[in-house]
Amino acid sequence: METEVSTLEDKNSSPKPKKSKKGGLIVMVIIISVLFSSAFGAIFGFMAGSLGQKVLGGRVAQLLSAPFGNHSNQTVTKQDIVQEDSAVIDVVDKSSPAVVSIIISKDVPKVQDYFSNPFDFPNFFDPFGNGGGSDQNGGNQGNDGSQGSGQGGTQKQQIGGGSGFIITADGMIVTNKHVVSDTTADYTVLTNDGKQHKATVLARDPVNDIAIVKIDGNNYPTINFGDSDSLKTGQTVVAIGNSLGEFTNTVSRGIISGLKRNVTAGSGTGDTENLSNIIQTDAAINPGNSGGPLIDINGEVIGVNVAIAQGAQNIGFAIPSNQIRKIVDQVKSTGKISTPYIGVRYVPVDDNIKQQNNLPYNYGALVIRGQNVTDLAVIPGSPADKAGITENDIILEVNGTKLDDKTGLTDLISQHNVGDTVDLKVWHKGEVKDVQVKLEERQQ
């Protein structure tokens, strides 16, 4: 049996169906729509590209060429700078004229090399291992260029440096006490205009690391104090100072990393100092920054740079401005710093001290003698002695404020003036009693 097949070319095959006029019309409409869409798309694309080039082309070209092109005819405005950067720049421009460098000089015997902490900066070691006042070869050069060894007599030599800032138009300057602690040294202030001025130390605070010095003259640029009690962790601050005793008015920027820190600062000579309720910042603070201002974004001093943490990075400390205001006001009015005291040696009580000494409280100030025979618990004739406070008493409160890990006895007493009477709550021989103490002036 044969199978029939058909091909398209077979004329005897079945007749072809007739084309529908309606279907052809639809196809034509679709083709026309596609053609119109392509045409209008090309036209509008060309127009958009031309318009974008006119509107954005100049600005894009300016931005791309800015880092490399010729800036002679361009002006950078504040709108082209990040707002915070602009504010920092304004703060530096406003504050820098009032920041000074303090140069420490001393008559040094020529028969020996003189080495010291070059910056006399708490909690610092000599980062370069060559001591202060020495040249790059380790020798000590005098003003005449002679070396410090093998010759008789003495020579004036720079042995250190620090910073400060002017607070009155007639030349009153705030700095750290440790910057001007040597009573046998000479101090010279280098102002921002490059001029040198002989400085006189007006007062050194026996408790806080603050000193006031004075230079002659008038119409000096000044900087104002801000309110350190209103500070917030994370806010921007700027430190300015004589970094490394060499780079005057060095600016560093950071934030407030912490508040009300309590640290013990030590110098290269073995001296230690307890610093309480101070500001922690990550703004770079280097040797020579001592006494320089820590400034807020409003251009006001909110702290005085005092120390950094050894073996750490970007952990610096500053004394709050509100602790300094009172000192400055005293010097302005009386010419000296009067610090009240009650006359006891104590240790803060915590859980460990309570357990070790079988005490009834885990807070307060335990009156106790020191390690040396002369370190008495209560100074004879002091306000505390007159009020009947004795060794092993616990001072619990001052004017109703509890003494704990955040509030120390010295801090509360320092808030008062000489001659004030304070009310103490004292645990004495198994009983709690109220004691009134009249504050007297601490002798320097």
Secondary structure, 3 states (H helix, E strand, C coil): CCCCCCCCCCCCCCCCCCCCHHHHHHHHHHHHHHHHHHHHHHHHHHHHHHHHHHHHHHHHHHHHHCCCCCCCCCCCCHHHCCHHHHHHHHHHHHHHHHEEEEEEEEEEECCCCCCCCCCCCCCCCCCCCCCCCCCCCCCCECCCCCECCCCCCEEEEEEEEEEEEECCCCCEEEECHHHHCCCCCEEEEECCCCCEEEEEEEEECCCCCCEEEEECCCCCCCCCECCHHHCCCCCEEEEEEEECCCEEEEEEEEEEEEEEEEEEEECCCCCEEEEEEEEEECCCCCCCCCCCEEEECCCCEEEEEEEECCCCCCCEEEEEHHHHHHHHHHHHHHCCCCCEECCECEEECCHHHHHHHCCCCCCCEEECCCCCCCCCCECCCCHHHHCCCCCCCEEEEECCEECCCCCCHHHHHHCCCCCCEEEEEEEECCEEEEEEEECEECCC
